[in-house]
């Protein structure tokens, strides 16, 4: 009986999994993994060309236009999700933006844009889904982060501070929301995601060098099934062969 009581219930049947940030890497893999459970999936991205084609492949999936850096666009998109598909029980925040360069090379606009997409977008999406999660009696919020959140590399002056702010926000959310039955967790990706463009730019690297999107998606799905008495806030995803 104890094991049954402790088990983390998946989002109630019919609750929506909303994924913010849909592209050919982690976003598509996350969409496919959560859609495999048979529930409705909302695919949110700035443009809908790729996400609409992906939605046609997946049962009960819909694509929505959503610029994560604009709070009014995020709110409008989630209002549309609720009207068309229902309450969101699981939010996966995969949106990210990087402007690369040193403190002498990036602009204030670069810095603000990174913060808007990585941090403000998460904040706005969280506020949009919380009322529905509370009505459902719980939920899950999974944030896809990066090792840049732990160290300010010289060439990541804008991106690192935005990811650091995102991580701190996620921790604040977790401390407040866990006691309310809403599991907030962060996946720190340490490595290069396997994409056609990363493969072509690093032709000398074999498969063991890259982070596989399907594996990241499996870890995200696993977090939403953790027992309540042993929830994780932060896990890392790096290739097994990487030296760290």
N, CA and C of each residue as an Amber inpcrd file, in Angstrom:
protein
   732
   0.8220000  -1.2090000   0.0000000   0.0000000   0.0000000   0.0000000
   0.8580000   1.2620000   0.0000000   1.9880000   1.2240000   0.7420000
   2.8440000   2.4030000   0.7910000   3.3650000   2.7570000  -0.5880000
   3.8000000   1.7130000  -1.3270000   4.3170000   1.9790000  -2.6650000
   3.2540000   2.5980000  -3.5450000   2.0100000   2.1400000  -3.4160000
   0.9330000   2.6860000  -4.2430000   0.6650000   4.1480000  -3.8910000
   0.6450000   4.4510000  -2.5910000   0.3730000   5.8300000  -2.1890000
   1.4800000   6.7720000  -2.6400000   2.7110000   6.2610000  -2.6690000
   3.8580000   7.0990000  -2.9690000   4.0360000   7.3230000  -4.4590000
   3.4010000   6.5160000  -5.2580000   3.6210000   6.5970000  -6.6980000
   3.1650000   7.9510000  -7.2360000   4.0020000   8.5410000  -8.0980000
   3.6280000   9.7950000  -8.7380000   2.6090000   9.5150000  -9.8250000
   1.4170000  10.0560000  -9.6460000   0.3950000   9.8630000 -10.6690000
   0.7400000  10.6770000 -11.8940000   0.5500000  10.0720000 -13.0500000
   0.6860000  10.8350000 -14.2850000  -0.4230000  11.8810000 -14.3100000
  -0.2990000  12.8360000 -15.1970000  -1.3590000  13.8340000 -15.3330000
  -2.6850000  13.1160000 -15.5750000  -3.7900000  13.6160000 -15.0070000
  -5.0820000  12.9590000 -15.1880000  -5.3880000  12.6920000 -16.6540000
  -6.0950000  11.6110000 -16.8910000  -6.4280000  11.2390000 -18.2600000
  -7.1310000  12.4000000 -18.9570000  -6.6620000  12.7200000 -20.1420000
  -7.2360000  13.8250000 -20.8940000  -6.5130000  15.1340000 -20.7110000
  -5.6160000  15.2270000 -19.6940000  -4.8550000  16.4600000 -19.5040000
  -3.8390000  16.6100000 -20.6310000  -3.5450000  17.8320000 -20.9650000
  -2.6710000  18.1390000 -22.0980000  -1.2150000  18.1880000 -21.6600000
  -0.3360000  17.6750000 -22.5020000   1.1010000  17.9310000 -22.3870000
   1.4390000  19.0490000 -23.3550000   1.9250000  20.1630000 -22.8370000
   2.2940000  21.3100000 -23.6760000   3.8090000  21.4030000 -23.7380000
   4.3370000  21.4480000 -24.9470000   5.7810000  21.5410000 -25.1500000
   6.0740000  22.8660000 -25.8450000   6.8250000  23.7250000 -25.1790000
   7.1890000  25.0320000 -25.7370000   8.5920000  24.9250000 -26.3130000
   8.7010000  25.1790000 -27.6200000   9.9910000  25.0770000 -28.2840000
  10.0710000  23.8000000 -29.1000000   9.4980000  23.8230000 -30.2860000
   9.4380000  22.6400000 -31.1390000  10.3620000  22.8240000 -32.3310000
  11.3240000  21.9300000 -32.4460000  12.2440000  21.9360000 -33.5790000
  12.6430000  20.5050000 -33.8810000  13.5510000  20.3020000 -34.8160000
  13.8950000  18.9420000 -35.2380000  14.7390000  18.1540000 -34.2440000
  15.1650000  18.7690000 -33.1490000  15.9660000  18.0730000 -32.1540000
  15.1660000  17.6500000 -30.9460000  15.4700000  18.2790000 -29.7950000
  14.7970000  17.9010000 -28.5500000  13.2840000  18.1200000 -28.6140000
  12.8590000  19.2010000 -29.2440000  11.4290000  19.4990000 -29.2860000
  10.6280000  18.3960000 -29.9380000  11.0640000  17.9360000 -31.1060000
  10.3530000  16.8670000 -31.8070000  10.3970000  15.5720000 -31.0170000
  11.5500000  15.2730000 -30.4190000  11.6760000  14.0410000 -29.6390000
  10.7690000  14.0680000 -28.4150000  10.6920000  15.2130000 -27.7590000
   9.7910000  15.3470000 -26.6070000   8.3380000  15.1460000 -27.0330000
   7.9700000  15.7450000 -28.1550000   6.6000000  15.6110000 -28.6470000
   6.2660000  14.1450000 -28.9190000   7.1670000  13.4410000 -29.5690000
   6.9040000  12.0310000 -29.9020000   6.8250000  11.1680000 -28.6500000
   7.6960000  11.4360000 -27.6770000   7.6870000  10.5940000 -26.4620000
   6.4150000  10.7750000 -25.6590000   5.9930000  12.0160000 -25.4690000
   4.7890000  12.2300000 -24.6680000   3.5310000  11.8530000 -25.4390000
   3.5320000  12.0210000 -26.7550000   2.3820000  11.6100000 -27.5580000
   2.2070000  10.0950000 -27.5220000   3.2940000   9.3660000 -27.3060000
   3.2210000   7.9000000 -27.2710000   2.3390000   7.4000000 -26.1240000
   2.1060000   8.2350000 -25.1340000   1.2220000   7.8520000 -24.0290000
  -0.2500000   7.9250000 -24.4070000  -0.5400000   8.5320000 -25.5480000
  -1.9120000   8.5600000 -26.0420000  -2.7300000   9.7660000 -25.6450000
  -2.1390000  10.7050000 -24.9180000  -2.8820000  11.8870000 -24.5010000
  -2.6900000  13.0410000 -25.4650000  -3.4650000  14.1130000 -25.2970000
  -3.3300000  15.2830000 -26.1700000  -2.0060000  16.0110000 -25.9320000
  -1.4320000  16.4860000 -27.0270000  -0.1480000  17.1870000 -26.9610000
  -0.2800000  18.5110000 -27.7100000   0.1520000  19.5900000 -27.0630000
   0.1560000  20.9180000 -27.6850000   1.5870000  21.2820000 -28.0290000
   1.8170000  21.6330000 -29.2850000   3.1540000  21.9550000 -29.7720000
   3.2420000  23.4580000 -30.0060000   4.0160000  24.1630000 -29.1910000
   4.1070000  25.6120000 -29.2550000   5.4770000  26.0320000 -29.7570000
   5.4860000  26.8510000 -30.8030000   6.7440000  27.3340000 -31.3630000
   6.4960000  28.6500000 -32.0790000   7.5740000  29.3860000 -32.3160000
   7.4300000  30.7160000 -32.9160000   6.7570000  30.6370000 -34.2880000
   7.1980000  29.7190000 -35.1110000   6.5470000  29.4780000 -36.3940000
   5.9810000  28.0670000 -36.3960000   5.0020000  27.8200000 -37.2390000
   4.2860000  26.5430000 -37.1720000   4.5450000  25.6350000 -38.3720000
   5.5060000  25.9770000 -39.2220000   5.7800000  25.1210000 -40.3710000
   6.1800000  23.7190000 -39.9570000   7.2310000  23.6170000 -39.1440000
   7.7040000  22.3150000 -38.6950000   6.7200000  21.6660000 -37.7330000
   6.2120000  22.4370000 -36.7710000   5.3390000  21.8630000 -35.7410000
   4.0110000  21.3750000 -36.3150000   3.4840000  22.0460000 -37.3280000
   2.2360000  21.5970000 -37.9480000   2.4270000  20.2560000 -38.6460000
   3.5490000  20.0960000 -39.3500000   3.8350000  18.8200000 -40.0040000
   4.0020000  17.7170000 -38.9700000   4.6620000  18.0350000 -37.8630000
   4.8330000  17.0520000 -36.7940000   3.4960000  16.6910000 -36.1590000
   2.6360000  17.6800000 -35.9580000   1.3260000  17.4260000 -35.3570000
   0.5010000  16.4570000 -36.1960000   0.6520000  16.5160000 -37.5220000
  -0.0800000  15.5970000 -38.3930000   0.3790000  14.1550000 -38.2130000
   1.6070000  13.9690000 -37.7240000   2.1310000  12.6200000 -37.5020000
   1.6610000  12.0150000 -36.1820000   1.2470000  12.8540000 -35.2570000
   0.9800000  12.4000000 -33.8950000  -0.5080000  12.4540000 -33.5780000
  -1.0410000  11.4410000 -32.9270000  -2.4600000  11.4770000 -32.5530000
  -2.7080000  12.5400000 -31.4860000  -3.8270000  13.2370000 -31.6030000
  -4.2690000  14.2150000 -30.6000000  -3.2750000  15.3630000 -30.4030000
  -2.5240000  15.7030000 -31.4460000  -1.5660000  16.8070000 -31.3460000
  -2.0410000  18.0020000 -32.1530000  -1.7570000  19.1990000 -31.6440000
  -2.0670000  20.4450000 -32.3450000  -0.8730000  21.3760000 -32.2630000
  -0.6760000  22.1650000 -33.2880000   0.4090000  23.1460000 -33.3160000
  -0.1450000  24.5440000 -33.0640000   0.6080000  25.3320000 -32.3140000
   0.2050000  26.7000000 -31.9790000   1.3940000  27.6300000 -32.1870000
   1.1220000  28.8090000 -32.7380000   2.1580000  29.8290000 -32.8550000
   2.3600000  30.4810000 -31.4940000   3.6210000  30.5750000 -31.0750000
   3.9030000  31.1420000 -29.7570000   5.3250000  31.6730000 -29.7250000
   5.4820000  32.9740000 -29.6540000   6.7770000  33.5980000 -29.4880000
   7.0680000  33.6540000 -27.9930000   7.9590000  32.7760000 -27.5230000
   8.1920000  32.6410000 -26.0870000   8.7310000  33.9160000 -25.4510000
   9.3010000  34.8020000 -26.2330000   9.8520000  36.0330000 -25.6820000
   8.8490000  37.1460000 -25.4960000   7.6000000  36.9170000 -25.9020000
   6.5560000  37.9350000 -25.7820000   5.4530000  37.4190000 -24.8600000
   5.3390000  37.9560000 -23.6480000   4.3590000  37.4470000 -22.6880000
   2.9340000  37.4090000 -23.2230000   2.5350000  38.4280000 -24.0040000
   1.1690000  38.4410000 -24.5170000   0.9380000  37.2900000 -25.5010000
   1.9800000  36.9150000 -26.2480000   1.8590000  35.8020000 -27.1890000
   1.7690000  34.4730000 -26.4440000   2.5310000  34.3460000 -25.3690000
   2.4890000  33.1240000 -24.5660000   1.1110000  32.9560000 -23.9260000
   0.6020000  34.0120000 -23.3460000  -0.7180000  33.9510000 -22.7120000
  -1.7920000  33.6020000 -23.7360000  -1.7260000  34.2240000 -24.9030000
  -2.7240000  33.9570000 -25.9430000  -2.6570000  32.5120000 -26.4070000
  -1.4470000  31.9860000 -26.5610000  -1.2900000  30.6090000 -27.0160000
  -1.8690000  29.6330000 -26.0080000  -1.6140000  29.8390000 -24.7370000
  -2.1330000  28.9100000 -23.7300000  -3.6400000  29.0510000 -23.5420000
  -4.1610000  30.2390000 -23.7580000  -5.6210000  30.4000000 -23.7580000
  -6.2270000  29.5730000 -24.8900000  -5.5700000  29.5810000 -26.0330000
  -6.0200000  28.7970000 -27.1860000  -5.9220000  27.3000000 -26.9020000
  -4.8340000  26.8850000 -26.2740000  -4.6720000  25.4680000 -25.9130000
  -5.8130000  25.0160000 -25.0100000  -6.1120000  25.8130000 -23.9890000
  -7.1800000  25.4480000 -23.0540000  -8.5220000  25.3500000 -23.7620000
  -8.7800000  26.2550000 -24.6900000 -10.0630000  26.2620000 -25.4010000
 -10.1860000  25.0840000 -26.3570000  -9.0860000  24.7040000 -27.0010000
  -9.1310000  23.6660000 -28.0270000  -8.8810000  22.2600000 -27.4860000
  -8.0160000  22.1490000 -26.4610000  -7.6270000  20.8200000 -26.0050000
  -7.8820000  20.5580000 -24.5300000  -7.9490000  21.5950000 -23.7190000
  -8.2150000  21.3950000 -22.3010000  -7.0720000  21.8600000 -21.4240000
  -7.1570000  21.5200000 -20.1500000  -6.1690000  21.9760000 -19.1650000
  -4.8280000  21.2760000 -19.3690000  -3.7600000  22.0110000 -19.1300000
  -2.4030000  21.4730000 -19.2500000  -2.0170000  20.8040000 -17.9280000
  -1.6720000  19.5170000 -18.0050000  -1.2030000  18.7960000 -16.8240000
   0.3090000  18.6820000 -16.7760000   0.9470000  18.7680000 -17.9470000
   2.4090000  18.6960000 -18.0340000   2.9010000  19.7950000 -18.9660000
   3.8310000  20.5980000 -18.4760000   4.4800000  21.6300000 -19.2800000
   5.9460000  21.2650000 -19.4290000   6.4190000  21.1770000 -20.6670000
   7.8410000  20.9780000 -20.9270000   8.3470000  22.2400000 -21.6140000
   9.2480000  22.9510000 -20.9440000   9.7360000  24.2180000 -21.4880000
  11.0950000  23.9830000 -22.1320000  11.0930000  23.9330000 -23.4580000
  12.2800000  23.6330000 -24.2310000  12.7640000  24.8370000 -25.0440000
  12.0620000  25.9510000 -24.9570000  12.4600000  27.1340000 -25.7310000
  13.8020000  27.6560000 -25.2310000  14.6580000  28.0270000 -26.1530000
  15.9610000  28.5550000 -25.7770000  16.5140000  29.4260000 -26.8820000
  17.2940000  30.4110000 -26.4990000  17.8920000  31.3110000 -27.4840000
  19.2990000  31.6470000 -27.0410000  20.2400000  31.5700000 -27.9640000
  21.6150000  31.8830000 -27.6310000  22.1930000  32.9330000 -28.5480000
  22.7470000  33.9850000 -27.9650000  23.5280000  34.9690000 -28.7180000
  24.9560000  34.8200000 -28.2210000  25.8470000  34.4500000 -29.1130000
  27.1910000  34.0840000 -28.6860000  28.1740000  35.2260000 -28.8700000
  29.0380000  35.3770000 -27.8780000  30.0510000  36.4170000 -27.9190000
  30.4490000  36.8300000 -26.5110000  31.5360000  37.5550000 -26.4190000
  32.0350000  38.0290000 -25.1280000  31.2470000  39.2620000 -24.6910000
  31.5780000  39.7640000 -23.5130000  30.8970000  40.9550000 -23.0030000
  31.1660000  42.1750000 -23.8830000  32.2350000  42.1330000 -24.6670000
  32.5260000  43.2400000 -25.5820000  31.8510000  43.0720000 -26.9320000
  31.3590000  41.8740000 -27.1940000  30.7970000  41.5880000 -28.5170000
  29.2750000  41.5830000 -28.5510000  28.6350000  41.1130000 -27.4830000
  27.1720000  41.0560000 -27.4940000  26.6000000  42.4270000 -27.1550000
  25.3750000  42.6420000 -27.5840000  24.7050000  43.9130000 -27.3160000
  23.7020000  43.7480000 -26.1810000  23.2200000  44.8700000 -25.6900000
  22.1620000  44.8230000 -24.6950000  20.9150000  44.1510000 -25.2370000
  20.6420000  44.3670000 -26.5160000  19.4850000  43.7240000 -27.1440000
  19.6580000  42.2070000 -27.1900000  20.8920000  41.7410000 -27.4450000
  21.1710000  40.2970000 -27.4180000  20.8780000  39.7250000 -26.0360000
  21.3730000  40.4080000 -25.0270000  21.1890000  39.9460000 -23.6610000
  19.7160000  39.8910000 -23.2990000  18.9910000  40.9510000 -23.6410000
  17.5610000  40.9840000 -23.3140000  16.7910000  39.8870000 -24.0290000
  17.1160000  39.6300000 -25.3010000  16.4040000  38.6040000 -26.0480000
  16.6420000  37.2200000 -25.4560000  17.8860000  36.9420000 -25.0560000
  18.1750000  35.6600000 -24.4070000  17.3640000  35.5070000 -23.1270000
  17.3280000  36.5480000 -22.3250000  16.5690000  36.5080000 -21.0690000
  15.0810000  36.3430000 -21.3270000  14.5640000  37.0460000 -22.3280000
  13.1350000  36.9650000 -22.6230000  12.7140000  35.5350000 -22.9770000
  13.4830000  34.8800000 -23.8150000  13.0760000  33.5520000 -24.2730000
  13.3520000  32.4860000 -23.2180000  14.5100000  32.5310000 -22.5830000
  14.8670000  31.4860000 -21.6300000  14.1820000  31.6420000 -20.2700000
  14.0150000  32.8640000 -19.8230000  13.5480000  33.0980000 -18.4470000
  12.1390000  33.6760000 -18.3930000  11.9180000  34.7960000 -19.0490000
  10.5850000  35.3980000 -19.0190000   9.5610000  34.4620000 -19.6510000
   9.9400000  33.7670000 -20.7210000   9.0140000  32.8390000 -21.3570000
   8.5980000  31.7240000 -20.4170000   9.5700000  31.1620000 -19.6730000
   9.2420000  30.1290000 -18.6810000   8.3110000  30.6810000 -17.6170000
   8.6180000  31.8690000 -17.1180000   7.7980000  32.5030000 -16.0790000
   6.3540000  32.6790000 -16.5650000   6.1970000  33.1810000 -17.7780000
   4.8570000  33.4400000 -18.3130000   4.1060000  32.1410000 -18.5770000
   4.7950000  31.1440000 -19.1250000   4.1530000  29.8500000 -19.3810000
   3.7130000  29.2030000 -18.0780000   4.5620000  29.2760000 -17.0590000
   4.2180000  28.7220000 -15.7550000   2.9670000  29.3760000 -15.1910000
   2.9030000  30.7000000 -15.2530000   1.7130000  31.3840000 -14.7360000
   0.4610000  31.0250000 -15.5330000   0.6350000  30.7670000 -16.8230000
  -0.5120000  30.4350000 -17.6630000  -1.0930000  29.0590000 -17.3360000
  -0.2360000  28.0930000 -16.9640000  -0.7370000  26.7280000 -16.7470000
  -1.0730000  26.4270000 -15.2960000  -0.5940000  27.2220000 -14.3520000
  -0.7930000  26.9030000 -12.9380000  -2.2580000  26.7740000 -12.5220000
  -3.1480000  27.6840000 -12.9200000  -4.5450000  27.5300000 -12.4850000
  -5.1400000  26.1860000 -12.9010000  -4.8610000  25.7620000 -14.1290000
  -5.3790000  24.4800000 -14.5920000  -4.7830000  23.3160000 -13.8310000
  -3.4830000  23.3670000 -13.5320000  -2.8500000  22.2940000 -12.7760000
  -3.4470000  22.1880000 -11.3790000  -3.7180000  23.3220000 -10.7780000
  -4.3070000  23.2900000  -9.4360000  -5.7070000  22.7040000  -9.4740000
  -6.4580000  22.9960000 -10.5280000  -7.7850000  22.3840000 -10.6610000
  -7.6800000  20.8780000 -10.8730000  -6.6250000  20.4490000 -11.5610000
  -6.4110000  19.0210000 -11.7960000  -5.8900000  18.3050000 -10.5530000
  -5.4080000  19.0650000  -9.5930000  -4.8770000  18.4630000  -8.3780000
  -3.3940000  18.1600000  -8.4320000  -2.6860000  18.6820000  -9.4280000
  -1.2440000  18.4680000  -9.5440000  -0.7940000  18.5870000 -10.9780000
   0.5050000  18.4540000 -11.1680000   1.0360000  18.5420000 -12.5250000
   2.5410000  18.4450000 -12.5140000   3.1270000  18.6170000 -13.6890000
   4.5720000  18.5470000 -13.8530000   5.0420000  19.6820000 -14.7510000
   6.1730000  20.2800000 -14.3800000   6.8130000  21.3010000 -15.2070000
   8.2710000  20.8900000 -15.3630000   8.6600000  20.5810000 -16.5890000
  10.0250000  20.1470000 -16.8760000  10.7090000  21.2290000 -17.7120000
  11.8620000  21.6700000 -17.2600000  12.6060000  22.7360000 -17.9250000
  13.8800000  22.1430000 -18.5290000  14.1200000  22.4340000 -19.7940000
  15.3410000  21.9810000 -20.4520000  16.3820000  23.0880000 -20.3280000
  17.4060000  22.8230000 -19.5200000  18.4380000  23.8170000 -19.2420000
  19.7480000  23.4780000 -19.9170000  20.8220000  24.0990000 -19.4240000
  22.1390000  23.9120000 -20.0340000  23.2210000  24.1370000 -18.9930000
  24.3950000  23.5520000 -19.2200000  25.5100000  23.7460000 -18.2960000
  25.9570000  25.1980000 -18.2530000  25.5840000  25.9840000 -19.2490000
  25.9070000  27.4180000 -19.2070000  25.3010000  28.0860000 -17.9850000
  24.2540000  27.4830000 -17.4130000  23.6280000  28.0610000 -16.2220000
  24.5320000  27.9710000 -15.0000000  25.5740000  27.1540000 -15.0720000
  26.4790000  26.9460000 -13.9350000  27.8050000  27.6770000 -14.0770000
  28.1200000  28.1250000 -15.2720000  29.4000000  28.8130000 -15.4620000
  29.2710000  29.8310000 -16.5920000  29.8690000  30.9750000 -16.3840000
  29.8030000  32.0300000 -17.3860000  30.9880000  31.9730000 -18.3190000
  30.8580000  31.2130000 -19.3920000  31.9400000  31.1340000 -20.3680000
  32.1700000  32.4770000 -21.0380000  33.4070000  32.7450000 -21.4230000
  33.7440000  34.0350000 -22.0270000  32.9380000  34.3030000 -23.2870000
  32.6270000  33.2670000 -24.0340000  31.8760000  33.4520000 -25.2670000
  30.3840000  33.2880000 -25.1240000  29.9090000  33.2210000 -23.8870000
  28.4670000  33.0350000 -23.6480000  27.9360000  34.0990000 -22.6950000
  28.3770000  35.3240000 -22.8790000  28.0330000  36.3910000 -21.9450000
  26.5270000  36.6400000 -21.8590000  25.8230000  36.4840000 -22.9620000
  24.3720000  36.6870000 -22.9520000  23.6370000  35.3950000 -22.5990000
  24.0370000  34.2960000 -23.2230000  23.3420000  33.0260000 -23.0380000
  23.4870000  32.5000000 -21.6120000  24.7000000  32.5590000 -21.0510000
  24.9380000  31.9900000 -19.7270000  24.1000000  32.6830000 -18.6620000
  24.0450000  34.0080000 -18.7130000  23.2690000  34.6920000 -17.6650000
  21.7800000  34.4050000 -17.7940000  21.3060000  34.2140000 -19.0390000
  19.8840000  33.8970000 -19.2230000  19.5720000  32.5060000 -18.7010000
  20.4580000  31.5450000 -18.9610000  20.2410000  30.1860000 -18.4660000
  20.4010000  30.1130000 -16.9530000  21.2980000  30.9190000 -16.3940000
  21.4330000  30.9670000 -14.9380000  20.1660000  31.5190000 -14.3040000
  19.6080000  32.5540000 -14.9060000  18.3510000  33.1120000 -14.4020000
  17.2220000  32.0930000 -14.5280000  17.2080000  31.3480000 -15.6250000
  16.1910000  30.3220000 -15.8140000  16.2920000  29.2520000 -14.7280000
  17.5150000  28.8090000 -14.4340000  17.7010000  27.7760000 -13.4150000
  17.2310000  28.2730000 -12.0460000  17.5800000  29.5100000 -11.7000000
  17.1660000  30.0590000 -10.4080000  15.6510000  30.1960000 -10.3280000
  15.0350000  30.6230000 -11.4230000  13.5790000  30.7030000 -11.4610000
  12.9620000  29.3200000 -11.2640000  13.4990000  28.3150000 -11.9510000
  12.9700000  26.9590000 -11.8070000  13.0780000  26.4830000 -10.3650000
  14.1800000  26.8090000  -9.6980000  14.3420000  26.4080000  -8.3040000
  13.3260000  27.1130000  -7.4090000  13.0930000  28.3940000  -7.6430000
  12.0720000  29.1170000  -6.8810000  10.6950000  28.4950000  -7.0960000
  10.4050000  28.1460000  -8.3470000   9.1340000  27.4980000  -8.6560000
   9.0120000  26.1730000  -7.9170000  10.0840000  25.3810000  -7.9260000
  10.0430000  24.0720000  -7.2830000   9.7840000  24.2000000  -5.7850000
  10.4600000  25.1240000  -5.1410000  10.3030000  25.2760000  -3.6880000
   8.8800000  25.6900000  -3.3160000   8.2560000  26.4590000  -4.1620000
   6.8830000  26.8660000  -3.8820000   5.8600000  25.8020000  -4.2760000
   6.0740000  25.1680000  -5.4180000   5.0240000  24.3530000  -6.0190000
   5.0530000  22.8750000  -5.6400000   6.2120000  22.3580000  -5.2450000
   6.2440000  20.9480000  -4.8440000   5.2120000  20.6400000  -3.7540000
   5.1250000  21.4490000  -2.6850000   4.1380000  21.1190000  -1.6420000
   2.6930000  21.1570000  -2.1380000   2.4650000  21.7610000  -3.2940000
   1.1270000  21.8120000  -3.8740000   0.8950000  20.6670000  -4.8730000
   1.8460000  19.7310000  -4.9460000   1.6910000  18.5830000  -5.8210000
   2.1010000  18.8310000  -7.2610000   2.8600000  19.9000000  -7.5020000
   3.3250000  20.2140000  -8.8520000   4.8360000  20.0310000  -8.8890000
   5.2770000  19.0400000  -9.6180000   6.6960000  18.6810000  -9.6800000
   7.3990000  19.5370000 -10.7200000   8.3050000  20.3680000 -10.2710000
   9.1370000  21.1740000 -11.1610000  10.5280000  20.5570000 -11.1870000
  11.0470000  20.2950000 -12.3790000  12.3640000  19.6680000 -12.4970000
  13.1190000  20.2740000 -13.6710000  14.4410000  20.2070000 -13.5880000
  15.3290000  20.8130000 -14.5710000  16.2760000  19.7520000 -15.1220000
  16.3940000  19.6940000 -16.4400000  17.3740000  18.8200000 -17.0830000
  18.5110000  19.6930000 -17.6160000  19.7000000  19.5120000 -17.0490000
  20.8770000  20.2400000 -17.5030000  21.5200000  19.4310000 -18.6310000
  21.4960000  19.9650000 -19.8260000  22.1200000  19.2850000 -20.9590000
  23.5770000  19.7240000 -21.0590000  24.4710000  18.7580000 -20.9650000
  25.9040000  19.0240000 -21.0260000  26.4530000  18.3000000 -22.2460000
  26.4660000  18.9850000 -23.3720000  26.9550000  18.3630000 -24.5880000
  26.3180000  18.9760000 -25.8170000  26.6770000  18.4590000 -26.9580000
  26.1690000  18.9350000 -28.2410000  25.0330000  18.0300000 -28.6850000
  23.8680000  18.6200000 -28.9210000  22.6990000  17.8360000 -29.3330000
  22.8960000  17.3470000 -30.7660000  22.5180000  16.0980000 -31.0000000
  22.6790000  15.4800000 -32.3110000  21.6410000  16.0290000 -33.2910000
  22.0980000  16.8860000 -34.1850000  21.2670000  17.4820000 -35.2240000
  22.0420000  17.4310000 -36.5460000  21.3460000  17.4870000 -37.6700000
  22.0740000  17.5040000 -38.9500000  23.1250000  18.6030000 -39.0260000
  22.7930000  19.7940000 -38.5080000  23.7490000  20.9060000 -38.6180000
  24.9500000  20.7090000 -37.6980000  24.7280000  20.1030000 -36.5050000
  25.8730000  19.8610000 -35.6250000  26.7320000  18.7280000 -36.1670000
  26.1110000  17.7280000 -36.7610000  26.8870000  16.6420000 -37.3820000
  27.7450000  17.1730000 -38.5230000  27.1400000  18.0350000 -39.3500000
  27.8790000  18.5360000 -40.5160000  29.0110000  19.4690000 -40.1060000
  28.8440000  20.1620000 -38.9780000  29.9040000  21.0720000 -38.5300000
  31.0050000  20.3440000 -37.7660000  30.7390000  19.0900000 -37.3680000
  31.7190000  18.2950000 -36.6290000  31.8270000  16.9050000 -37.2560000
  32.2660000  16.8310000 -38.5050000  32.2640000  15.5480000 -39.2160000
  33.2170000  14.5190000 -38.6290000  34.1570000  14.9440000 -37.8020000
  35.1220000  14.0060000 -37.2240000  34.5970000  13.3320000 -35.9600000
  33.4270000  13.7510000 -35.4660000  32.8800000  13.1970000 -34.2220000
  31.9710000  12.0080000 -34.5190000  32.0900000  10.9560000 -33.6830000
  31.1900000   9.8180000 -33.8720000  29.9520000   9.9860000 -33.0030000
  29.0580000   9.0190000 -33.0790000  27.7580000   9.1490000 -32.4090000
  27.8800000   9.3170000 -30.9060000  28.9010000   8.7080000 -30.2970000
  29.0440000   8.7730000 -28.8420000  29.3360000  10.1750000 -28.3360000
  29.7050000  11.0840000 -29.2240000  30.0230000  12.4560000 -28.8310000
  28.7690000  13.2830000 -28.5760000  27.6570000  12.9150000 -29.2100000
  26.4640000  13.7510000 -29.2260000  25.4100000  13.3140000 -28.2010000
  24.6490000  14.2890000 -27.7260000  23.4660000  14.0240000 -26.8990000
  22.3120000  13.6660000 -27.8400000  21.6940000  12.5250000 -27.6040000
  20.6110000  12.0730000 -28.4690000  19.2710000  12.6550000 -28.0000000
  18.5340000  13.3700000 -28.8490000  17.2600000  13.9620000 -28.4390000
  16.2680000  12.9430000 -27.8670000  16.1940000  11.7510000 -28.4440000
  15.2490000  10.7520000 -27.9340000  15.5900000  10.3570000 -26.5020000
  16.8780000  10.3510000 -26.1750000  17.2920000  10.0120000 -24.8150000
  16.9300000  11.1260000 -23.8380000  17.0860000  12.3840000 -24.2680000
  16.6620000  13.5190000 -23.4310000  15.1590000  13.4290000 -23.1710000
  14.3980000  13.1150000 -24.2140000  12.9450000  13.0030000 -24.0760000
  12.5690000  11.8960000 -23.1060000  13.2930000  10.8010000 -23.1510000
  13.0080000   9.6910000 -22.2290000  13.2600000  10.1160000 -20.7900000
  14.3150000  10.8860000 -20.5710000  14.5990000  11.3830000 -19.2170000
  13.5150000  12.3370000 -18.7460000  13.0330000  13.1940000 -19.6400000
  11.9530000  14.1220000 -19.2730000  10.6910000  13.3570000 -18.9130000
  10.3650000  12.3560000 -19.6990000   9.1710000  11.5490000 -19.4150000
   9.3170000  10.8400000 -18.0730000  10.5130000  10.3020000 -17.8150000
  10.7650000   9.6000000 -16.5460000  10.5650000  10.5330000 -15.3500000
  10.9950000  11.7830000 -15.4680000  10.8210000  12.7260000 -14.3650000
   9.3530000  12.9090000 -14.0100000   8.4830000  12.8640000 -15.0050000
   7.0600000  13.0670000 -14.7320000   6.4310000  11.8430000 -14.0810000
   7.1720000  10.7490000 -13.9530000   6.6590000   9.5280000 -13.3310000
   7.3500000   9.2060000 -12.0190000   8.1720000  10.0840000 -11.5050000
   8.8900000   9.8060000 -10.2660000   7.9440000   9.7140000  -9.0660000
   8.2370000   8.8340000  -8.1090000   7.4660000   8.8030000  -6.8660000
   7.6020000  10.1150000  -6.1080000   6.5340000  10.5320000  -5.4650000
   6.5250000  11.8250000  -4.7780000   7.5380000  11.9120000  -3.6480000
   7.8590000  10.7860000  -3.0030000   8.7730000  10.8390000  -1.8600000
  10.2280000  10.9230000  -2.2890000  10.5000000  10.8900000  -3.5890000
  11.8770000  10.9640000  -4.0750000  11.9490000  11.7570000  -5.3780000
  11.2790000  12.8890000  -5.4060000  11.3310000  13.7490000  -6.5780000
  12.7440000  14.2980000  -6.7790000  13.1250000  14.4650000  -8.0340000
  14.3760000  15.1310000  -8.3840000  14.0600000  16.5520000  -8.8270000
  14.9380000  17.4810000  -8.4370000  14.8210000  18.8250000  -9.0040000
  15.6950000  18.9490000 -10.2350000  16.9440000  18.4680000 -10.1460000
  17.8870000  18.6820000 -11.2450000  18.5970000  17.3850000 -11.5970000
  18.5840000  17.0630000 -12.8810000  19.3800000  15.9430000 -13.3760000
  20.2400000  16.4460000 -14.5360000  21.2680000  15.6850000 -14.8830000
  22.1440000  16.0470000 -15.9830000  22.0050000  15.0330000 -17.1040000
  22.1560000  15.5030000 -18.3280000  22.1330000  14.6250000 -19.4990000
  23.3730000  14.9270000 -20.3140000  24.3040000  13.9650000 -20.3080000
  25.5210000  14.1210000 -21.0960000  25.8790000  12.7730000 -21.7240000
  26.5710000  12.7940000 -22.8600000  26.9680000  11.5350000 -23.4950000
  27.8730000  10.7130000 -22.5780000  27.6950000   9.3940000 -22.6100000
  28.4340000   8.5240000 -21.6960000  29.9410000   8.6140000 -21.8980000
  30.3840000   8.9390000 -23.1010000  31.8220000   8.9740000 -23.3880000
  32.4630000  10.3210000 -23.1130000  31.6550000  11.3000000 -22.7420000
  32.2190000  12.6300000 -22.5130000  33.0700000  12.6680000 -21.2510000
  34.1960000  13.3590000 -21.3130000  35.0420000  13.5550000 -20.1400000
  34.5790000  14.8130000 -19.4100000  34.1800000  14.6350000 -18.1780000
  33.7070000  15.7800000 -17.4120000  34.2420000  15.7280000 -15.9890000
